[in-house]
Amino acid sequence: MIHATAIIDKSANLGRNVSVGAYSIIGPEVTIGDNTVVGPHAVIKGPTVIGENNQIFQFTSIGEDCQDKKYRGEPTRLEIGDNNVIREHVTIHRGTVQDNSLTRIGNNNLFMVAVHVAHDCIIGSDNIFANTCGIAGHVHIGDGVLLGGMTGVHQFCKIGSYAMTAGCSLVLKDVPAYVMVGGNPATARSMNFEGMRRRGWSKEVIQQLRNAYKVVYRRGNTLNEAIDLLEQEQQSPELSVFIESLRRSERGITR
């Protein structure tokens, strides 16, 4: 399971049935959970904790020092959950002391070829990041998000759960939950109603979210006015997620 040419630090902690490919390097302060597969020529640097059943392909760089010029070698961390697929040439950096010293990734995410996740990003679960997406520092991403290929996300942006971006989008402001954006700079186009139907959401919930989108984007309301109007509605759990993503916006939402 461990190739003879792999270099694994004595302090690294590998779980049961972990596989490490040829010429991969696993440094000190790295923990890898059971049944995780690390391909050839991968580099994993600590402090990093990786969960179970992950697939890490060749030529990845996981847990490296960040590219922030303020970084001075302080001890920071990377945490990755379970069942993630990390494809070729993906780079994921640890956090900085200017934030919480932590980059964190949840479960069941797919990082396609050459995706970059910068320092201090907090990423949820069940997301898909298509080829060559660039996610800058301090970005927060919810669950079930799809970033189209070559999407760029500006630092400190928040992308709410189940949002989508078109290929080659440049995200400069926050994207509320469920909202589909595209362009350079990205603008709001609609909500991911087809994704809602595929998840089996009721017609009533989908219609409520359709109306909520119009309140925010089609009726000339300011963001605060829109939130006030939406809070007067009888809130489904799905609408509550949308409203909360609006409340959490600090950069302003993508319009």
C-alpha positions as CSV (number, residue, x, y, z in Angstrom):
1,M,0.0,0.0,0.0
2,I,3.0,2.3,0.6
3,H,5.3,2.6,-2.5
4,A,9.0,2.0,-1.7
5,T,9.9,5.4,-3.2
6,A,7.4,7.4,-1.0
7,I,8.9,9.6,1.7
8,I,6.8,9.6,4.9
9,D,7.9,11.5,8.0
10,K,8.1,9.3,11.1
11,S,5.7,11.6,13.0
12,A,3.0,11.3,10.3
13,N,0.0,9.3,11.4
14,L,-1.6,7.2,8.7
15,G,-4.8,5.2,9.3
16,R,-5.7,1.7,8.2
17,N,-5.5,0.8,4.5
18,V,-4.0,4.2,3.5
19,S,-2.3,3.9,0.1
20,V,0.6,6.2,-0.9
21,G,1.9,6.3,-4.4
22,A,5.4,6.5,-5.9
23,Y,7.6,9.5,-5.0
24,S,4.9,11.1,-2.8
25,I,6.1,13.1,0.2
26,I,4.1,13.2,3.5
27,G,5.7,15.6,6.0
28,P,5.6,15.9,9.8
29,E,2.3,16.8,11.6
30,V,0.2,15.1,8.9
31,T,-2.7,12.8,9.9
32,I,-4.5,10.8,7.1
33,G,-7.6,8.8,7.9
34,D,-8.5,5.2,7.0
35,N,-8.9,4.1,3.4
36,T,-7.5,7.3,1.9
37,V,-5.6,7.0,-1.4
38,V,-2.7,9.3,-2.1
39,G,-1.5,9.1,-5.7
40,P,2.1,9.4,-7.0
41,H,4.1,12.6,-6.8
42,A,1.8,14.2,-4.2
43,V,3.1,16.5,-1.5
44,I,1.3,16.8,1.8
45,K,2.6,19.2,4.4
46,G,1.4,19.7,8.0
47,P,-0.1,20.6,10.3
48,T,-2.8,18.9,8.2
49,V,-5.6,16.5,9.1
50,I,-7.2,14.6,6.3
51,G,-10.2,12.4,7.0
52,E,-11.3,9.0,5.7
53,N,-12.0,7.7,2.2
54,N,-10.4,10.6,0.3
55,Q,-8.9,10.2,-3.1
56,I,-5.8,12.5,-3.7
57,F,-4.5,12.3,-7.2
58,Q,-1.0,12.8,-8.6
59,F,0.9,16.1,-8.5
60,T,-1.3,17.7,-5.8
61,S,0.1,20.0,-3.2
62,I,-1.8,19.8,0.1
63,G,-1.2,21.9,3.2
64,E,1.6,24.1,1.9
65,D,2.5,27.5,3.3
66,C,0.2,30.2,1.9
67,Q,1.1,32.9,-0.6
68,D,0.1,35.8,1.6
69,K,3.2,38.1,1.9
70,K,2.3,38.7,5.6
71,Y,2.9,35.1,6.4
72,R,6.0,34.6,8.5
73,G,6.0,30.9,9.2
74,E,3.5,30.9,12.0
75,P,1.9,27.5,12.9
76,T,-1.4,27.2,11.0
77,R,-3.6,24.3,10.0
78,L,-5.5,22.6,7.3
79,E,-8.5,20.3,8.0
80,I,-10.1,18.1,5.3
81,G,-13.1,15.9,5.9
82,D,-14.1,12.6,4.4
83,N,-14.9,11.3,0.9
84,N,-13.4,14.2,-1.0
85,V,-11.9,13.7,-4.5
86,I,-8.9,16.0,-5.1
87,R,-7.7,15.7,-8.7
88,E,-4.4,16.4,-10.4
89,H,-2.5,19.7,-9.7
90,V,-4.9,20.9,-7.0
91,T,-3.3,23.2,-4.5
92,I,-4.7,23.8,-1.0
93,H,-2.9,26.1,1.5
94,R,-3.1,26.3,5.2
95,G,-4.5,29.4,7.1
96,T,-2.9,32.5,8.5
97,V,-2.9,34.1,11.9
98,Q,-4.6,37.2,10.5
99,D,-7.8,35.0,10.4
100,N,-8.3,31.8,12.4
101,S,-5.1,30.1,11.4
102,L,-7.2,27.5,9.6
103,T,-8.3,26.4,6.2
104,R,-11.2,23.9,6.5
105,I,-12.9,21.7,3.9
106,G,-15.9,19.5,4.6
107,N,-17.0,16.2,3.1
108,N,-17.9,14.8,-0.4
109,N,-16.4,17.6,-2.4
110,L,-14.9,17.3,-5.9
111,F,-12.0,19.4,-6.8
112,M,-11.3,19.0,-10.5
113,V,-7.9,19.5,-12.2
114,A,-5.8,22.6,-11.1
115,V,-8.3,24.1,-8.6
116,H,-6.6,26.4,-6.1
117,V,-7.9,26.9,-2.5
118,A,-6.1,29.7,-0.8
119,H,-5.4,30.3,2.9
120,D,-8.2,30.6,5.4
121,C,-11.0,29.4,3.1
122,I,-13.9,27.6,4.8
123,I,-15.6,25.2,2.5
124,G,-18.7,23.1,3.3
125,S,-19.7,19.8,1.8
126,D,-21.1,18.3,-1.5
127,N,-19.5,21.0,-3.6
128,I,-18.1,20.7,-7.2
129,F,-15.3,23.0,-8.3
130,A,-14.6,22.6,-12.0
131,N,-11.2,22.8,-13.7
132,T,-8.9,25.7,-12.9
133,C,-11.1,27.5,-10.4
134,G,-9.2,30.0,-8.3
135,I,-10.6,30.5,-4.8
136,A,-8.8,33.4,-3.0
137,G,-8.0,33.8,0.7
138,H,-10.7,34.0,3.4
139,V,-13.5,32.9,1.1
140,H,-16.5,31.1,2.7
141,I,-18.5,28.6,0.6
142,G,-21.5,26.7,1.8
143,D,-22.8,23.3,0.7
144,G,-23.9,22.0,-2.7
145,V,-22.2,24.8,-4.6
146,L,-21.1,24.4,-8.2
147,L,-18.3,26.6,-9.6
148,G,-18.0,26.5,-13.4
149,G,-14.5,26.0,-14.9
150,M,-12.1,28.9,-14.6
151,T,-14.2,30.7,-12.1
152,G,-12.3,33.3,-10.0
153,V,-13.5,34.2,-6.5
154,H,-12.2,37.4,-4.9
155,Q,-10.8,37.2,-1.3
156,F,-13.3,37.5,1.5
157,C,-16.3,36.7,-0.7
158,K,-19.1,34.4,0.6
159,I,-20.9,32.0,-1.6
160,G,-24.1,30.6,-0.2
161,S,-25.3,27.0,-0.4
162,Y,-26.5,25.6,-3.7
163,A,-25.3,28.7,-5.6
164,M,-23.8,28.3,-9.1
165,T,-21.3,30.1,-11.3
166,A,-21.0,29.9,-15.1
167,G,-17.7,29.1,-16.6
168,C,-15.1,31.9,-16.6
169,S,-17.0,33.9,-14.0
170,L,-15.3,36.5,-11.9
171,V,-17.0,36.7,-8.5
172,L,-16.2,40.1,-6.8
173,K,-19.1,40.2,-4.3
174,D,-21.1,37.7,-2.2
175,V,-23.4,35.2,-3.9
176,P,-26.5,34.4,-1.9
177,A,-27.7,30.9,-1.5
178,Y,-29.3,29.3,-4.6
179,V,-28.4,32.2,-6.9
180,M,-26.8,31.5,-10.4
181,V,-24.3,34.1,-11.5
182,G,-22.1,34.5,-14.6
183,G,-19.9,37.0,-16.4
184,N,-16.8,39.2,-15.8
185,P,-17.7,40.7,-13.4
186,A,-20.3,38.2,-12.4
187,T,-24.0,39.3,-12.3
188,A,-27.0,37.4,-11.0
189,R,-29.0,35.5,-13.7
190,S,-31.6,33.5,-11.8
191,M,-31.8,30.8,-9.1
192,N,-30.9,27.1,-9.5
193,F,-34.5,26.0,-9.9
194,E,-33.5,22.9,-11.9
195,G,-31.2,21.8,-9.1
196,M,-34.1,22.3,-6.6
197,R,-36.4,20.0,-8.7
198,R,-33.7,17.4,-8.9
199,R,-33.4,17.4,-5.1
200,G,-37.1,16.8,-4.9
201,W,-38.0,20.1,-3.3
202,S,-41.8,20.8,-3.4
203,K,-43.4,23.2,-5.9
204,E,-44.4,25.3,-3.0
205,V,-40.9,25.8,-1.8
206,I,-39.6,26.5,-5.3
207,Q,-42.3,29.1,-5.8
208,Q,-41.5,30.7,-2.5
209,L,-37.8,31.0,-3.5
210,R,-38.8,32.3,-7.0
211,N,-40.8,35.0,-5.3
212,A,-37.9,35.8,-2.9
213,Y,-35.5,36.2,-5.8
214,K,-37.9,38.8,-7.3
215,V,-38.0,40.7,-4.0
216,V,-34.2,41.0,-4.0
217,Y,-33.5,41.4,-7.7
218,R,-36.5,42.6,-9.6
219,R,-38.4,45.1,-7.5
220,G,-35.9,47.9,-6.8
221,N,-35.5,47.1,-3.1
222,T,-32.3,47.8,-1.2
223,L,-30.8,44.7,0.4
224,N,-32.1,45.8,3.9
225,E,-35.5,46.5,2.5
226,A,-35.6,43.1,0.8
227,I,-34.6,41.3,4.0
228,D,-37.3,43.1,5.9
229,L,-39.9,42.0,3.3
230,L,-38.7,38.4,3.3
231,E,-38.8,38.1,7.0
232,Q,-42.5,38.9,7.0
233,E,-43.1,35.7,5.0
234,Q,-43.9,32.4,6.5
235,Q,-40.4,30.9,6.3
236,S,-39.6,27.5,5.1
237,P,-36.2,26.1,6.1
238,E,-35.0,26.8,2.5
239,L,-36.1,30.4,2.6
240,S,-34.4,30.8,5.9
241,V,-31.1,29.7,4.3
242,F,-31.6,32.3,1.6
243,I,-32.3,35.1,4.1
244,E,-29.4,34.2,6.3
245,S,-27.0,34.3,3.3
246,L,-28.3,37.8,2.6
247,R,-27.7,38.9,6.3
248,R,-24.2,37.5,6.3
249,S,-23.1,39.5,3.3
250,E,-20.3,42.0,4.1
251,R,-19.1,42.8,0.6
252,G,-22.5,43.4,-0.8
253,I,-24.3,40.8,-3.0
254,T,-23.8,40.1,-6.6
255,R,-26.5,41.9,-8.5
